[in-house]
Amino acid sequence: MLEKGIKGTGEVTVTEELTAKTMGSGELLVYATPAMIALME
């Protein structure tokens, strides 16, 4: 079980493979929501 108040950090460089357009979650060349969620998990 996770403890209350723990913290973490993560960093990723957005490449074309991680864009909404490439991942099929939109038409823009922006960081895709599914990629962001995967990073948070």
CHARMM internal coordinates of N, CA and C (Angstrom, degrees):
IC EDIT
DIST 1 N 1 CA 1.4478
DIST 1 CA 1 C 1.5319
ANGL 1 N 1 CA 1 C 109.11
DIST 1 C 2 N 1.3232
ANGL 1 CA 1 C 2 N 116.82
DIHE 1 N 1 CA 1 C 2 N 141.74
DIST 2 N 2 CA 1.4544
ANGL 1 C 2 N 2 CA 121.26
DIHE 1 CA 1 C 2 N 2 CA 178.35
DIST 2 CA 2 C 1.5139
ANGL 2 N 2 CA 2 C 110.84
DIHE 1 C 2 N 2 CA 2 C -77.84
DIST 2 C 3 N 1.3189
ANGL 2 CA 2 C 3 N 115.19
DIHE 2 N 2 CA 2 C 3 N 144.58
DIST 3 N 3 CA 1.4583
ANGL 2 C 3 N 3 CA 120.37
DIHE 2 CA 2 C 3 N 3 CA 177.73
DIST 3 CA 3 C 1.5176
ANGL 3 N 3 CA 3 C 110.55
DIHE 2 C 3 N 3 CA 3 C -86.98
DIST 3 C 4 N 1.3106
ANGL 3 CA 3 C 4 N 116.45
DIHE 3 N 3 CA 3 C 4 N 145.93
DIST 4 N 4 CA 1.4582
ANGL 3 C 4 N 4 CA 122.36
DIHE 3 CA 3 C 4 N 4 CA 176.66
DIST 4 CA 4 C 1.5337
ANGL 4 N 4 CA 4 C 109.04
DIHE 3 C 4 N 4 CA 4 C -63.28
DIST 4 C 5 N 1.3437
ANGL 4 CA 4 C 5 N 115.75
DIHE 4 N 4 CA 4 C 5 N 134.53
DIST 5 N 5 CA 1.4558
ANGL 4 C 5 N 5 CA 121.09
DIHE 4 CA 4 C 5 N 5 CA 174.44
DIST 5 CA 5 C 1.5182
ANGL 5 N 5 CA 5 C 116.29
DIHE 4 C 5 N 5 CA 5 C 90.68
DIST 5 C 6 N 1.3386
ANGL 5 CA 5 C 6 N 118.55
DIHE 5 N 5 CA 5 C 6 N -1.28
DIST 6 N 6 CA 1.4637
ANGL 5 C 6 N 6 CA 118.51
DIHE 5 CA 5 C 6 N 6 CA 178.90
DIST 6 CA 6 C 1.5284
ANGL 6 N 6 CA 6 C 109.33
DIHE 5 C 6 N 6 CA 6 C -69.42
DIST 6 C 7 N 1.3053
ANGL 6 CA 6 C 7 N 115.80
DIHE 6 N 6 CA 6 C 7 N 154.46
DIST 7 N 7 CA 1.4620
ANGL 6 C 7 N 7 CA 121.25
DIHE 6 CA 6 C 7 N 7 CA -178.38
DIST 7 CA 7 C 1.5134
ANGL 7 N 7 CA 7 C 109.60
DIHE 6 C 7 N 7 CA 7 C -131.71
DIST 7 C 8 N 1.3044
ANGL 7 CA 7 C 8 N 115.08
DIHE 7 N 7 CA 7 C 8 N 157.63
DIST 8 N 8 CA 1.4568
ANGL 7 C 8 N 8 CA 121.15
DIHE 7 CA 7 C 8 N 8 CA 176.05
DIST 8 CA 8 C 1.5166
ANGL 8 N 8 CA 8 C 109.47
DIHE 7 C 8 N 8 CA 8 C -152.39
DIST 8 C 9 N 1.2923
ANGL 8 CA 8 C 9 N 116.24
DIHE 8 N 8 CA 8 C 9 N 164.29
DIST 9 N 9 CA 1.4596
ANGL 8 C 9 N 9 CA 121.13
DIHE 8 CA 8 C 9 N 9 CA 176.99
DIST 9 CA 9 C 1.5158
ANGL 9 N 9 CA 9 C 108.91
DIHE 8 C 9 N 9 CA 9 C -134.52
DIST 9 C 10 N 1.2998
ANGL 9 CA 9 C 10 N 115.05
DIHE 9 N 9 CA 9 C 10 N 155.24
DIST 10 N 10 CA 1.4500
ANGL 9 C 10 N 10 CA 121.35
DIHE 9 CA 9 C 10 N 10 CA 176.21
DIST 10 CA 10 C 1.5131
ANGL 10 N 10 CA 10 C 108.49
DIHE 9 C 10 N 10 CA 10 C -151.09
DIST 10 C 11 N 1.2931
ANGL 10 CA 10 C 11 N 115.41
DIHE 10 N 10 CA 10 C 11 N 151.35
DIST 11 N 11 CA 1.4583
ANGL 10 C 11 N 11 CA 120.02
DIHE 10 CA 10 C 11 N 11 CA -178.53
DIST 11 CA 11 C 1.5151
ANGL 11 N 11 CA 11 C 108.48
DIHE 10 C 11 N 11 CA 11 C -143.70
DIST 11 C 12 N 1.3175
ANGL 11 CA 11 C 12 N 115.97
DIHE 11 N 11 CA 11 C 12 N 139.80
DIST 12 N 12 CA 1.4542
ANGL 11 C 12 N 12 CA 120.79
DIHE 11 CA 11 C 12 N 12 CA 179.05
DIST 12 CA 12 C 1.5244
ANGL 12 N 12 CA 12 C 108.34
DIHE 11 C 12 N 12 CA 12 C -143.87
DIST 12 C 13 N 1.2985
ANGL 12 CA 12 C 13 N 116.61
DIHE 12 N 12 CA 12 C 13 N 144.32
DIST 13 N 13 CA 1.4562
ANGL 12 C 13 N 13 CA 121.47
DIHE 12 CA 12 C 13 N 13 CA 173.37
DIST 13 CA 13 C 1.5236
ANGL 13 N 13 CA 13 C 107.07
DIHE 12 C 13 N 13 CA 13 C -93.71
DIST 13 C 14 N 1.3172
ANGL 13 CA 13 C 14 N 116.05
DIHE 13 N 13 CA 13 C 14 N 125.01
DIST 14 N 14 CA 1.4567
ANGL 13 C 14 N 14 CA 120.32
DIHE 13 CA 13 C 14 N 14 CA -177.96
DIST 14 CA 14 C 1.5235
ANGL 14 N 14 CA 14 C 109.11
DIHE 13 C 14 N 14 CA 14 C -75.75
DIST 14 C 15 N 1.3215
ANGL 14 CA 14 C 15 N 114.17
DIHE 14 N 14 CA 14 C 15 N 118.88
DIST 15 N 15 CA 1.4617
ANGL 14 C 15 N 15 CA 121.80
DIHE 14 CA 14 C 15 N 15 CA 176.22
DIST 15 CA 15 C 1.5272
ANGL 15 N 15 CA 15 C 107.93
DIHE 14 C 15 N 15 CA 15 C -109.45
DIST 15 C 16 N 1.3015
ANGL 15 CA 15 C 16 N 116.85
DIHE 15 N 15 CA 15 C 16 N 173.13
DIST 16 N 16 CA 1.4637
ANGL 15 C 16 N 16 CA 120.58
DIHE 15 CA 15 C 16 N 16 CA -179.35
DIST 16 CA 16 C 1.5308
ANGL 16 N 16 CA 16 C 111.72
DIHE 15 C 16 N 16 CA 16 C -58.95
DIST 16 C 17 N 1.3303
ANGL 16 CA 16 C 17 N 116.78
DIHE 16 N 16 CA 16 C 17 N -32.60
DIST 17 N 17 CA 1.4653
ANGL 16 C 17 N 17 CA 120.54
DIHE 16 CA 16 C 17 N 17 CA 179.76
DIST 17 CA 17 C 1.5227
ANGL 17 N 17 CA 17 C 112.57
DIHE 16 C 17 N 17 CA 17 C -65.50
DIST 17 C 18 N 1.3313
ANGL 17 CA 17 C 18 N 118.09
DIHE 17 N 17 CA 17 C 18 N -22.34
DIST 18 N 18 CA 1.4662
ANGL 17 C 18 N 18 CA 122.39
DIHE 17 CA 17 C 18 N 18 CA -177.49
DIST 18 CA 18 C 1.5250
ANGL 18 N 18 CA 18 C 112.91
DIHE 17 C 18 N 18 CA 18 C -100.48
DIST 18 C 19 N 1.3254
ANGL 18 CA 18 C 19 N 117.54
DIHE 18 N 18 CA 18 C 19 N 10.69
DIST 19 N 19 CA 1.4597
ANGL 18 C 19 N 19 CA 119.72
DIHE 18 CA 18 C 19 N 19 CA -179.45
DIST 19 CA 19 C 1.5271
ANGL 19 N 19 CA 19 C 111.36
DIHE 18 C 19 N 19 CA 19 C -85.66
DIST 19 C 20 N 1.3228
ANGL 19 CA 19 C 20 N 115.38
DIHE 19 N 19 CA 19 C 20 N 156.43
DIST 20 N 20 CA 1.4575
ANGL 19 C 20 N 20 CA 121.38
DIHE 19 CA 19 C 20 N 20 CA 178.78
DIST 20 CA 20 C 1.5281
ANGL 20 N 20 CA 20 C 110.99
DIHE 19 C 20 N 20 CA 20 C -59.03
DIST 20 C 21 N 1.3163
ANGL 20 CA 20 C 21 N 116.28
DIHE 20 N 20 CA 20 C 21 N -40.47
DIST 21 N 21 CA 1.4693
ANGL 20 C 21 N 21 CA 119.96
DIHE 20 CA 20 C 21 N 21 CA -178.56
DIST 21 CA 21 C 1.5258
ANGL 21 N 21 CA 21 C 111.12
DIHE 20 C 21 N 21 CA 21 C -62.01
DIST 21 C 22 N 1.3132
ANGL 21 CA 21 C 22 N 117.40
DIHE 21 N 21 CA 21 C 22 N -45.64
DIST 22 N 22 CA 1.4619
ANGL 21 C 22 N 22 CA 121.50
DIHE 21 CA 21 C 22 N 22 CA -178.90
DIST 22 CA 22 C 1.5255
ANGL 22 N 22 CA 22 C 111.88
DIHE 21 C 22 N 22 CA 22 C -69.70
DIST 22 C 23 N 1.3409
ANGL 22 CA 22 C 23 N 117.00
DIHE 22 N 22 CA 22 C 23 N -37.73
DIST 23 N 23 CA 1.4649
ANGL 22 C 23 N 23 CA 120.58
DIHE 22 CA 22 C 23 N 23 CA -177.55
DIST 23 CA 23 C 1.5224
ANGL 23 N 23 CA 23 C 112.72
DIHE 22 C 23 N 23 CA 23 C -83.05
DIST 23 C 24 N 1.3267
ANGL 23 CA 23 C 24 N 117.14
DIHE 23 N 23 CA 23 C 24 N -5.75
DIST 24 N 24 CA 1.4572
ANGL 23 C 24 N 24 CA 120.10
DIHE 23 CA 23 C 24 N 24 CA 176.81
DIST 24 CA 24 C 1.5161
ANGL 24 N 24 CA 24 C 114.64
DIHE 23 C 24 N 24 CA 24 C 79.97
DIST 24 C 25 N 1.3394
ANGL 24 CA 24 C 25 N 116.42
DIHE 24 N 24 CA 24 C 25 N 18.87
DIST 25 N 25 CA 1.4657
ANGL 24 C 25 N 25 CA 118.94
DIHE 24 CA 24 C 25 N 25 CA -179.82
DIST 25 CA 25 C 1.5244
ANGL 25 N 25 CA 25 C 112.06
DIHE 24 C 25 N 25 CA 25 C -106.60
DIST 25 C 26 N 1.3078
ANGL 25 CA 25 C 26 N 116.95
DIHE 25 N 25 CA 25 C 26 N 12.52
DIST 26 N 26 CA 1.4594
ANGL 25 C 26 N 26 CA 122.18
DIHE 25 CA 25 C 26 N 26 CA -179.93
DIST 26 CA 26 C 1.5107
ANGL 26 N 26 CA 26 C 109.92
DIHE 25 C 26 N 26 CA 26 C 169.58
DIST 26 C 27 N 1.3198
ANGL 26 CA 26 C 27 N 115.92
DIHE 26 N 26 CA 26 C 27 N -177.38
DIST 27 N 27 CA 1.4665
ANGL 26 C 27 N 27 CA 121.23
DIHE 26 CA 26 C 27 N 27 CA -177.31
DIST 27 CA 27 C 1.5293
ANGL 27 N 27 CA 27 C 113.46
DIHE 26 C 27 N 27 CA 27 C -108.87
DIST 27 C 28 N 1.3392
ANGL 27 CA 27 C 28 N 117.20
DIHE 27 N 27 CA 27 C 28 N -4.76
DIST 28 N 28 CA 1.4619
ANGL 27 C 28 N 28 CA 120.46
DIHE 27 CA 27 C 28 N 28 CA -174.74
DIST 28 CA 28 C 1.5238
ANGL 28 N 28 CA 28 C 112.20
DIHE 27 C 28 N 28 CA 28 C -97.17
DIST 28 C 29 N 1.3070
ANGL 28 CA 28 C 29 N 115.20
DIHE 28 N 28 CA 28 C 29 N 156.13
DIST 29 N 29 CA 1.4670
ANGL 28 C 29 N 29 CA 121.49
DIHE 28 CA 28 C 29 N 29 CA 175.78
DIST 29 CA 29 C 1.5300
ANGL 29 N 29 CA 29 C 108.93
DIHE 28 C 29 N 29 CA 29 C -89.22
DIST 29 C 30 N 1.3261
ANGL 29 CA 29 C 30 N 115.21
DIHE 29 N 29 CA 29 C 30 N 64.36
DIST 30 N 30 CA 1.4633
ANGL 29 C 30 N 30 CA 123.04
DIHE 29 CA 29 C 30 N 30 CA 177.62
DIST 30 CA 30 C 1.5278
ANGL 30 N 30 CA 30 C 107.84
DIHE 29 C 30 N 30 CA 30 C -124.03
DIST 30 C 31 N 1.3244
ANGL 30 CA 30 C 31 N 116.47
DIHE 30 N 30 CA 30 C 31 N 164.47
DIST 31 N 31 CA 1.4585
ANGL 30 C 31 N 31 CA 121.81
DIHE 30 CA 30 C 31 N 31 CA 179.12
DIST 31 CA 31 C 1.5249
ANGL 31 N 31 CA 31 C 109.57
DIHE 30 C 31 N 31 CA 31 C -58.61
DIST 31 C 32 N 1.3066
ANGL 31 CA 31 C 32 N 117.18
DIHE 31 N 31 CA 31 C 32 N 124.73
DIST 32 N 32 CA 1.4554
ANGL 31 C 32 N 32 CA 122.82
DIHE 31 CA 31 C 32 N 32 CA -175.71
DIST 32 CA 32 C 1.5302
ANGL 32 N 32 CA 32 C 111.82
DIHE 31 C 32 N 32 CA 32 C -74.30
DIST 32 C 33 N 1.3179
ANGL 32 CA 32 C 33 N 116.05
DIHE 32 N 32 CA 32 C 33 N 138.69
DIST 33 N 33 CA 1.4694
ANGL 32 C 33 N 33 CA 120.74
DIHE 32 CA 32 C 33 N 33 CA 177.65
DIST 33 CA 33 C 1.5257
ANGL 33 N 33 CA 33 C 111.98
DIHE 32 C 33 N 33 CA 33 C -56.20
DIST 33 C 34 N 1.3450
ANGL 33 CA 33 C 34 N 120.04
DIHE 33 N 33 CA 33 C 34 N -44.84
DIST 34 N 34 CA 1.4689
ANGL 33 C 34 N 34 CA 118.70
DIHE 33 CA 33 C 34 N 34 CA 178.39
DIST 34 CA 34 C 1.5341
ANGL 34 N 34 CA 34 C 113.10
DIHE 33 C 34 N 34 CA 34 C -59.51
DIST 34 C 35 N 1.3158
ANGL 34 CA 34 C 35 N 116.62
DIHE 34 N 34 CA 34 C 35 N -34.44
DIST 35 N 35 CA 1.4756
ANGL 34 C 35 N 35 CA 119.77
DIHE 34 CA 34 C 35 N 35 CA 177.91
DIST 35 CA 35 C 1.5236
ANGL 35 N 35 CA 35 C 110.41
DIHE 34 C 35 N 35 CA 35 C -68.63
DIST 35 C 36 N 1.3420
ANGL 35 CA 35 C 36 N 116.43
DIHE 35 N 35 CA 35 C 36 N -38.84
DIST 36 N 36 CA 1.4673
ANGL 35 C 36 N 36 CA 120.47
DIHE 35 CA 35 C 36 N 36 CA 178.69
DIST 36 CA 36 C 1.5323
ANGL 36 N 36 CA 36 C 110.74
DIHE 35 C 36 N 36 CA 36 C -64.47
DIST 36 C 37 N 1.3199
ANGL 36 CA 36 C 37 N 116.55
DIHE 36 N 36 CA 36 C 37 N -43.32
DIST 37 N 37 CA 1.4584
ANGL 36 C 37 N 37 CA 120.56
DIHE 36 CA 36 C 37 N 37 CA 179.72
DIST 37 CA 37 C 1.5282
ANGL 37 N 37 CA 37 C 110.43
DIHE 36 C 37 N 37 CA 37 C -64.13
DIST 37 C 38 N 1.3229
ANGL 37 CA 37 C 38 N 116.93
DIHE 37 N 37 CA 37 C 38 N -41.61
DIST 38 N 38 CA 1.4689
ANGL 37 C 38 N 38 CA 120.93
DIHE 37 CA 37 C 38 N 38 CA 177.85
DIST 38 CA 38 C 1.5254
ANGL 38 N 38 CA 38 C 110.52
DIHE 37 C 38 N 38 CA 38 C -60.83
DIST 38 C 39 N 1.3212
ANGL 38 CA 38 C 39 N 117.66
DIHE 38 N 38 CA 38 C 39 N -39.64
DIST 39 N 39 CA 1.4644
ANGL 38 C 39 N 39 CA 121.15
DIHE 38 CA 38 C 39 N 39 CA 177.99
DIST 39 CA 39 C 1.5182
ANGL 39 N 39 CA 39 C 110.23
DIHE 38 C 39 N 39 CA 39 C -64.51
DIST 39 C 40 N 1.3203
ANGL 39 CA 39 C 40 N 117.87
DIHE 39 N 39 CA 39 C 40 N -41.41
DIST 40 N 40 CA 1.4679
ANGL 39 C 40 N 40 CA 120.93
DIHE 39 CA 39 C 40 N 40 CA -179.21
DIST 40 CA 40 C 1.5202
ANGL 40 N 40 CA 40 C 111.77
DIHE 39 C 40 N 40 CA 40 C -68.07
DIST 40 C 41 N 1.3259
ANGL 40 CA 40 C 41 N 116.87
DIHE 40 N 40 CA 40 C 41 N -32.73
DIST 41 N 41 CA 1.4685
ANGL 40 C 41 N 41 CA 119.42
DIHE 40 CA 40 C 41 N 41 CA 179.53
DIST 41 CA 41 C 1.5087
ANGL 41 N 41 CA 41 C 109.97
DIHE 40 C 41 N 41 CA 41 C -69.38
END
COOR INIT
IC SEED 1 N 1 CA 1 C
IC BUILD
